[in-house]
Amino acid sequence: MSFNSSVLADNHSQFDPWIEIYNPNSDTLDLAGWFVSNDAGNSRKVRFTFGNDSTKIAPHGFKILWADNEADQGITHLNFRLSNQGDCVLLYKPDHTLLSDSVCIGRSRRKCIQREKV
């Protein structure tokens, strides 16, 4: 959600943009080592760290990531902010070259032209 003025507050009571990642599998998904970006030219923008349960998504569960450019607020806060005019979210596997999934909203659809779904 790139424009969040009242829907969901983060752990600092701020209504920031957020991303929801769904795990469709019957096993826990650990995002440790994976990358997320809002820039197709920079697949290494944010790397999820190892050794933290905050990177795990339960089977058929969801994980909220705050795209608020306030990474100092915790592991679920990213170092980029989604634009309410439109943006892309790109999720890369640990080798940072294979795009696992992406979504583009608003005016930013051209950013995701090179996406490769695996």
Buried (B, 14 or more C-beta within 10 A) or exposed (E): BBEBEEEEEBEEEEBBBBBEBEBEEEEEBBBBBBBBBBEBEEBEBBBBEEEBEEBBBEEEBEBEBBBBBBBEBEBBBBBBBBBBEBBBBBBBBBEBEEBBBBEBBBEBEEBBEEBEEE
